[in-house]
């Protein structure tokens, strides 16, 4: 997750991820009495137009530029469908789906 494993030059994005995590936790607690379940999916390098630059190389934590692997965006879609299909008695509050060979585990 970008909040725990940020990329260089990503302060605004990292702060936003912290905010979303806080909202997820608060809604998960406060939503219980209203039968509301929520979860957060952190997505690491799904192959889309937005991640096209990953193949050419992106700045790493040590300052070097390196290509990063991507995963099929359909895997993300299947994950969303799985989470949404759970009954209200079950929930996945936090989930990271990412390309297996990403250089930093948990970056989504």
C-alpha positions in Angstrom: 0.0 0.0 0.0 1.4 3.4 -1.0 0.8 4.7 2.6 3.3 2.1 4.0 5.6 1.8 0.9 5.5 5.2 -0.9 7.2 6.0 -4.1 9.6 8.9 -4.4 7.9 12.3 -5.1 4.4 11.0 -4.1 3.6 13.0 -0.9 0.2 14.1 -2.0 -0.8 10.6 -3.2 0.6 9.0 0.0 -1.4 11.5 2.2 -4.5 10.7 0.2 -4.0 6.9 0.8 -3.8 7.5 4.5 -7.0 9.5 4.4 -8.8 6.7 2.5 -7.6 4.1 5.0 -8.9 6.3 7.9 -12.3 6.6 6.2 -12.4 2.8 5.5 -11.7 2.0 9.2 -14.2 4.6 10.4 -17.0 3.5 8.1 -16.3 -0.2 8.9 -16.9 0.5 12.6 -19.7 3.1 12.3 -21.5 1.2 9.5 -22.1 -1.9 11.5 -25.2 -0.6 13.2 -26.6 0.2 9.8 -25.7 -3.1 8.1 -23.0 -1.4 6.0 -19.8 -3.3 5.2 -16.9 -1.6 3.4 -13.4 -2.6 2.3 -10.4 -1.1 0.7 -8.5 -2.6 -2.2 -5.0 -1.5 -2.8 -4.1 -2.2 -6.5 -0.5 -2.6 -7.5 0.4 -2.1 -11.1 -2.7 -3.3 -13.0 -2.0 -3.1 -16.7 -3.9 0.0 -17.8 -3.1 3.2 -19.7 -2.1 4.7 -16.3 0.6 2.1 -15.7 1.9 2.0 -19.3 5.0 3.9 -18.1 5.9 1.1 -15.7 7.3 -1.0 -18.6 9.7 1.9 -19.6 10.9 2.4 -16.1 9.8 4.3 -13.0 11.9 5.9 -10.2 12.5 3.5 -7.4 13.1 4.2 -3.7 16.9 4.2 -4.2 16.7 6.8 -7.0 17.4 4.4 -9.9 14.9 3.9 -12.7 13.7 0.4 -13.3 10.9 -1.4 -15.2 8.1 -2.8 -13.1 5.9 -5.8 -13.8 2.1 -5.4 -14.3 -0.8 -7.7 -13.9 -4.0 -8.2 -15.9 -6.6 -5.7 -14.9 -9.2 -8.5 -15.1 -7.6 -9.9 -11.9 -8.5 -6.7 -10.1 -12.1 -6.9 -11.5 -12.4 -10.5 -10.2 -11.2 -9.3 -6.8 -13.8 -6.5 -6.7 -16.6 -9.0 -7.7 -15.5 -11.4 -4.9 -15.6 -8.7 -2.3 -18.9 -7.4 -3.4 -20.4 -10.9 -3.5 -19.8 -11.6 0.2 -22.8 -11.6 2.5 -23.0 -8.8 5.1 -21.8 -11.3 7.8 -18.4 -11.5 6.1 -16.1 -8.7 5.0 -12.6 -8.1 3.7 -11.7 -4.7 5.2 -8.3 -4.5 3.5 -6.9 -6.3 0.5 -3.8 -5.8 -1.7 -3.8 -7.3 -5.2 -0.6 -6.7 -7.0 1.8 -8.0 -9.7 3.6 -10.9 -8.0 7.1 -9.7 -9.0 6.7 -6.1 -7.9 10.0 -4.8 -6.4 8.4 -3.8 -3.1 5.9 -6.1 -1.4 2.6 -4.4 -0.5 2.9 -1.5 -2.8 -0.6 -1.0 -4.2 
